[in-house]
Amino acid sequence: MKTALIESTQIGAYASELNVVGTLVVLPVIDLEMGKRAATLAASRANAEGLVLLVLDTARMGLVKIHNQVFQNSSSTFYAYLAQDVFVGRNWLSLGVGALDIKSAGLLGFNDGKWQGQLASFGLARRDWVKEVYGGSFFFEGYNSHYADTELTLIAREQRQYAYEPNSVAIEVDWDKDTSPSTNAQDKSLFKTRATQGFGGRVMSPELRGLFS
């Protein structure tokens, strides 16, 4: 699997290069050196066809806008979202793709070492499924950096389109995550509001709507 690097202002101009066979793996980054290390490992351990795309957020767009723009300007069978601080296990992608195919699912949550499969904090989506969720965007566009993955997970679970493969590992290496949390307050507030409304009528289960809020 190859890797590529573009700036967030170049996404549209790079669209012709984003016709990917297999999986398009996208890592929005601010720390370029950290992102390069993560991308190199992700590519070497994927054991699957595709491209690992680093997007340097020079415009400070936020990861949700980056993913939506890349998704709308690309083509691939699968789309994976990771981050600059990810550490993947061997065959992380081939195992994930295999699990999606076996279960005929739309979204897979990687084993992130935290959520035990309840949430796709790092995830792999089948493009044909996810493009129908929001009419073309990958994530709900109202979020900036947090909770977009949570909402997408709950929608997949409501539709019985969610899969989990514990051997498909993608761990977030953030040493200060638990001691110094930095959740975007506006994103959290938006998530709670949307949860009460069933995320635009997409999640009817009271149990699912009550999770993570």
Summary of the structure (lengths in Angstrom):
residues: 213
radius of gyration: 15.9
end to end distance: 37.5
largest distance: 42.9
contacts: 710
relative contact order: 0.15
helix: 39%
strand: 23%
